[in-house]
Amino acid sequence: MSQKSPRISTAACRSPGEKRMMSYWEPMTPIKQSCLQDRRKVPLSGRLSTTRRSSMWTHTRHICLFSQVLDRIKGSVFPVPGKNFVRLYIRSNPDLYGPFWICATLVFTIAVSGNLSNFFIHLGKPTYHYVPQFRKVSIAATAIYAYAWLVPLALWGFLMWRNSKVMNIVSYSFLEIVCVYGYSLFVYIPTAILWIIPQKVVRWVLMIFSLCLSGSVLVMTFWPAVRDDNRRIALATVGTVVLLHALLAVGCLAYFFDAPELDFPAPIVPAHNATTVITKNL
């Protein structure tokens, strides 16, 4: 009894290119014609609705993110007495967009304002020649980004360690602590611009005022996290947080604005060679 070999259609043996070429020349079936007619009946706005919906969603998301960052900036500049910044503004939804750009803006603001301040202080002196100091940008970036990331990392590790010792301690995530530190630095951006004023008293008053605002945000955020711990440890923790914050502000003011600039002496123009007369005693 002979067995029939399976029948292989020629369409299955065609390459993808041949199938594509054949589809151009094959007559349309009624099903294909009905599908094409149904698609032509759909308006162009309906076909683009998906794209528009995705673009509108992205635009709405950016607006929501901007309003969220703006609210957190307002909360860091105008802290509510007795209110926790994490519980009031972050609400388990930390972001790195605001802290990153706040630190970047502060770096360039301090570097540019420091150069302008030194220029205005020595303006009019004949022995001073202005030379822009671009190294201040790298120094400011190293100091500010190291503070905004390494200090939260150390504080987060300390809180996790104390949380294992004392169960009642409130623990924050690392991103929440970074978010608090990043937004607390925003008040120094307008302060650094006002530090261009060549009056040391005005500069130090502005620095103390900004330190009180930003330091209060840190104290009201981290004091509830350690107040159930040992009294000395809690006070030492909050004191260390405020001390490091004050060292950053004082260091930036002292190095970039109050550092004495050496006056470059005016170039000495050599006198024309005079004719020297040598007399020889006879």
C-alpha positions as CSV (number, residue, x, y, z in Angstrom):
1,M,0.0,0.0,0.0
2,S,1.6,3.2,-1.1
3,Q,1.6,6.1,1.2
4,K,0.9,9.6,-0.2
5,S,3.6,12.1,0.5
6,P,2.4,15.2,2.4
7,R,1.5,18.0,0.1
8,I,3.6,21.1,0.5
9,S,2.2,24.4,-0.7
10,T,4.4,26.5,-2.8
11,A,3.6,29.5,-0.6
12,A,5.5,27.9,2.3
13,C,8.6,27.6,0.2
14,R,8.7,31.2,-0.8
15,S,11.1,33.6,0.7
16,P,9.9,36.6,2.6
17,G,10.8,38.8,-0.3
18,E,8.9,36.7,-2.8
19,K,5.9,36.7,-0.5
20,R,6.0,40.4,-0.3
21,M,6.3,40.8,-4.1
22,M,3.4,38.3,-4.6
23,S,1.2,40.2,-2.2
24,Y,1.6,43.3,-4.4
25,W,0.2,41.5,-7.4
26,E,-2.3,39.1,-5.9
27,P,-5.9,40.2,-6.3
28,M,-7.6,41.4,-3.1
29,T,-10.0,39.0,-1.5
30,P,-13.3,40.3,-0.2
31,I,-12.0,40.1,3.4
32,K,-9.0,42.3,2.5
33,Q,-11.2,44.8,0.7
34,S,-13.6,45.1,3.7
35,C,-10.7,45.6,6.1
36,L,-9.3,48.3,3.9
37,Q,-12.6,50.0,3.5
38,D,-13.1,49.9,7.3
39,R,-9.7,51.5,7.9
40,R,-10.5,54.2,5.4
41,K,-13.7,55.0,7.2
42,V,-11.7,55.7,10.4
43,P,-10.8,59.4,10.5
44,L,-7.2,60.5,10.7
45,S,-7.7,61.8,14.2
46,G,-8.8,58.4,15.3
47,R,-5.6,56.8,13.9
48,L,-3.5,59.4,15.7
49,S,-5.4,59.1,19.0
50,T,-2.9,56.7,20.4
51,T,0.1,58.9,19.6
52,R,-1.7,62.0,21.0
53,R,-2.7,60.1,24.1
54,S,0.8,59.1,24.8
55,S,2.2,62.6,24.2
56,M,-0.5,64.1,26.4
57,W,0.3,61.6,29.1
58,T,4.0,62.5,28.9
59,H,3.3,66.2,29.0
60,T,0.9,65.7,32.0
61,R,3.6,63.7,33.8
62,H,6.2,66.4,33.3
63,I,3.7,69.0,34.6
64,C,3.0,66.9,37.7
65,L,6.7,66.4,38.3
66,F,7.4,70.1,37.9
67,S,4.6,71.0,40.3
68,Q,5.9,68.4,42.8
69,V,9.4,69.8,42.7
70,L,8.1,73.3,43.0
71,D,6.1,72.4,46.1
72,R,9.1,70.8,47.7
73,I,11.2,73.8,47.0
74,K,8.6,76.0,48.6
75,G,8.6,73.7,51.6
76,S,12.3,73.9,52.0
77,V,12.4,77.7,51.8
78,F,9.3,78.3,54.0
79,P,9.4,75.4,56.5
80,V,6.3,74.8,58.5
81,P,7.1,74.8,62.3
82,G,6.8,71.3,63.8
83,K,6.1,69.6,60.4
84,N,8.2,66.8,59.1
85,F,9.5,67.5,55.6
86,V,9.4,63.9,54.6
87,R,5.9,63.2,55.8
88,L,4.6,66.5,54.5
89,Y,6.1,66.7,51.0
90,I,7.9,63.6,50.0
91,R,5.3,61.0,51.2
92,S,7.3,57.9,50.2
93,N,7.8,59.3,46.7
94,P,11.4,60.7,46.7
95,D,12.9,62.1,43.5
96,L,16.4,62.8,42.4
97,Y,15.5,65.3,39.7
98,G,15.2,68.2,42.1
99,P,18.3,67.5,44.3
100,F,20.5,66.9,41.3
101,W,19.6,70.2,39.5
102,I,19.6,72.1,42.7
103,C,23.2,71.0,43.4
104,A,24.3,71.7,39.8
105,T,22.7,75.2,39.9
106,L,24.3,75.9,43.3
107,V,27.8,74.9,42.0
108,F,27.7,77.3,39.1
109,T,26.1,80.0,41.2
110,I,28.8,79.9,43.8
111,A,31.6,79.7,41.3
112,V,30.4,82.6,39.1
113,S,29.3,84.8,42.1
114,G,32.7,84.2,43.7
115,N,34.6,85.4,40.6
116,L,32.3,88.4,40.2
117,S,32.7,89.3,43.9
118,N,36.5,89.3,43.7
119,F,36.3,91.3,40.5
120,F,34.1,94.0,42.1
121,I,36.3,94.2,45.2
122,H,39.5,94.8,43.3
123,L,37.9,96.9,40.6
124,G,39.7,100.2,40.0
125,K,43.0,99.0,41.5
126,P,45.8,99.6,38.9
127,T,47.8,96.6,40.1
128,Y,44.9,94.1,39.8
129,H,44.3,92.1,36.6
130,Y,41.2,90.0,36.5
131,V,41.8,86.3,35.7
132,P,38.8,84.0,35.7
133,Q,39.3,81.0,38.0
134,F,37.6,78.0,36.5
135,R,39.0,75.7,39.1
136,K,36.4,77.1,41.5
137,V,33.8,75.2,39.5
138,S,35.4,71.8,40.1
139,I,36.1,72.6,43.8
140,A,32.5,73.7,44.4
141,A,31.2,70.6,42.5
142,T,33.3,68.3,44.6
143,A,32.3,69.9,47.9
144,I,28.6,70.2,47.2
145,Y,28.0,66.8,45.6
146,A,30.1,65.1,48.2
147,Y,28.1,66.7,50.9
148,A,24.7,66.0,49.2
149,W,25.5,62.3,48.8
150,L,28.1,61.1,51.3
151,V,26.5,62.7,54.4
152,P,23.1,61.2,53.6
153,L,24.8,57.9,53.1
154,A,26.5,58.1,56.5
155,L,23.3,59.2,58.2
156,W,21.2,56.5,56.6
157,G,23.7,53.9,57.8
158,F,23.7,55.3,61.3
159,L,19.9,55.3,61.4
160,M,19.8,51.7,60.2
161,W,22.3,50.7,62.9
162,R,20.3,52.5,65.6
163,N,17.1,51.0,64.3
164,S,18.5,47.5,65.0
165,K,19.3,48.6,68.6
166,V,16.1,50.6,69.3
167,M,12.9,49.4,67.7
168,N,11.0,52.7,68.1
169,I,13.3,54.7,65.8
170,V,11.8,56.0,62.7
171,S,13.8,54.9,59.6
172,Y,14.0,56.8,56.3
173,S,15.2,55.3,53.1
174,F,18.4,56.5,51.5
175,L,16.6,58.3,48.7
176,E,14.4,60.1,51.2
177,I,17.4,61.4,53.0
178,V,19.1,62.5,49.8
179,C,15.9,64.2,48.8
180,V,15.8,66.2,52.1
181,Y,19.4,67.2,51.8
182,G,19.1,68.2,48.2
183,Y,16.1,70.5,48.7
184,S,17.5,72.0,51.9
185,L,20.4,73.4,49.7
186,F,18.0,75.5,47.5
187,V,18.0,78.5,49.8
188,Y,21.7,78.9,49.2
189,I,21.2,79.7,45.5
190,P,19.7,83.2,46.0
191,T,22.0,83.7,49.0
192,A,25.1,83.0,46.8
193,I,23.9,85.6,44.3
194,L,23.5,88.2,47.1
195,W,27.0,87.3,48.4
196,I,28.3,89.4,45.5
197,I,27.6,92.5,47.7
198,P,31.1,93.5,48.8
199,Q,30.1,93.8,52.5
200,K,31.3,91.1,54.9
201,V,28.6,92.0,57.5
202,V,25.8,91.6,54.9
203,R,27.3,88.3,53.7
204,W,27.5,86.8,57.1
205,V,24.0,87.9,58.0
206,L,22.6,86.3,54.8
207,M,24.6,83.2,55.6
208,I,23.2,82.9,59.1
209,F,19.6,83.5,57.9
210,S,19.9,80.8,55.2
211,L,21.5,78.4,57.6
212,C,18.6,78.8,60.0
213,L,16.1,78.1,57.3
214,S,17.8,75.1,55.8
215,G,19.0,73.8,59.1
216,S,15.4,73.9,60.6
217,V,14.3,71.6,57.7
218,L,16.9,69.1,58.7
219,V,16.2,69.3,62.4
220,M,12.5,69.0,62.0
221,T,13.0,66.0,59.7
222,F,15.6,64.0,61.6
223,W,14.7,64.8,65.2
224,P,11.5,62.6,65.2
225,A,13.7,59.8,63.9
226,V,16.1,59.8,66.9
227,R,14.1,61.3,69.7
228,D,13.2,57.9,71.1
229,D,16.8,56.9,71.2
230,N,19.2,57.6,74.1
231,R,19.1,61.3,74.9
232,R,22.8,62.0,74.4
233,I,22.9,60.0,71.2
234,A,19.8,61.9,69.8
235,L,21.3,65.3,70.6
236,A,24.7,64.3,69.3
237,T,23.1,63.1,66.0
238,V,21.1,66.3,65.4
239,G,24.1,68.4,66.5
240,T,26.3,66.7,64.0
241,V,23.8,67.2,61.2
242,V,23.6,70.9,62.0
243,L,27.3,71.2,62.4
244,L,28.1,69.7,59.0
245,H,25.5,71.9,57.4
246,A,27.0,75.0,59.0
247,L,30.5,73.9,57.9
248,L,29.4,73.7,54.3
249,A,27.9,77.2,54.4
250,V,30.8,78.8,56.2
251,G,33.4,77.0,54.0
252,C,31.7,78.2,50.8
253,L,31.5,81.8,52.1
254,A,35.1,81.8,53.4
255,Y,36.7,80.2,50.4
256,F,34.8,81.6,47.4
257,F,34.0,85.1,48.7
258,D,36.2,86.1,51.7
259,A,39.4,84.6,50.6
260,P,42.1,87.3,50.1
261,E,43.1,87.7,46.5
262,L,46.7,88.6,45.8
263,D,47.2,91.8,43.8
264,F,49.3,91.1,40.8
265,P,52.0,93.8,40.5
266,A,52.0,95.9,37.4
267,P,54.4,94.9,34.8
268,I,57.7,96.8,35.0
269,V,58.6,98.3,31.7
270,P,62.3,98.3,31.2
271,A,63.8,101.7,30.5
272,H,65.6,102.5,27.3
273,N,69.3,101.7,27.3
274,A,71.1,105.0,28.0
275,T,74.5,105.7,26.6
276,T,77.1,105.2,29.2
277,V,80.2,107.3,29.1
278,I,83.2,105.7,30.6
279,T,86.1,108.0,31.5
280,K,89.5,106.6,31.8
281,N,91.9,108.3,34.1
282,L,95.1,109.1,32.4
